[in-house]
Amino acid sequence: MNGLLEVRGKLIDVDKEGFLVNLDDWSDDVAVALAQVENIELSPEHLDVILALRRFYARYQLSPAMRPLVKFIGQELGPDKGNSLYLLKLFPGSPAKIASKIAGLPKPDNCL
């Protein structure tokens, strides 16, 4: 069963796990709303990772699992940010899954 996310008076379709049904619905406001559902207040550091994730998706047409995400973030944002602990601090629990959700991307294939 799908759900709806209200963003500035507009209803956005999400799947049962909260991922966008239509990737074109993503915007900065949608990202903020998706983050709030995850109890995350977006900071510039979160946005750096989210925008890097969107670049990854544009390049490879898939949402990365944790290991490729860590490697890509290291390449894009520097080695100090390309590690699991940094990503876990920003996106507790399952960084690849939660960051992909907030970035408006599909759920990574190997995430439960």
JOZI-V217012 format. One record per backbone hydrogen bond with DSSP energy under -0.5 kcal/mol. NH is the residue of the N-H (numbers start at 1). CO is the residue of the C=O. If there is no record, write none. Layout:
# JOZI-V217012
[[NH	CO] [NH	CO]]
This chain:
# JOZI-V217012
[[3	14] [5	12] [7	5] [7	10] [10	7] [12	5] [12	10] [14	3] [15	19] [18	15] [21	13] [22	13] [23	21] [25	22] [26	23] [31	27] [32	28] [33	29] [34	30] [35	31] [36	32] [37	33] [38	34] [39	36] [40	35] [42	40] [47	43] [48	44] [49	45] [50	46] [51	47] [52	48] [53	49] [54	50] [55	51] [56	52] [57	53] [58	54] [59	55] [60	56] [61	57] [69	65] [70	66] [71	67] [72	68] [73	69] [74	70] [75	71] [76	72] [77	73] [78	73] [78	74] [81	78] [82	78] [83	81] [87	83] [88	84] [89	85] [90	86] [91	87] [94	92] [98	94] [99	95] [100	96] [101	97] [102	98] [103	99] [104	101] [105	100] [111	108]]
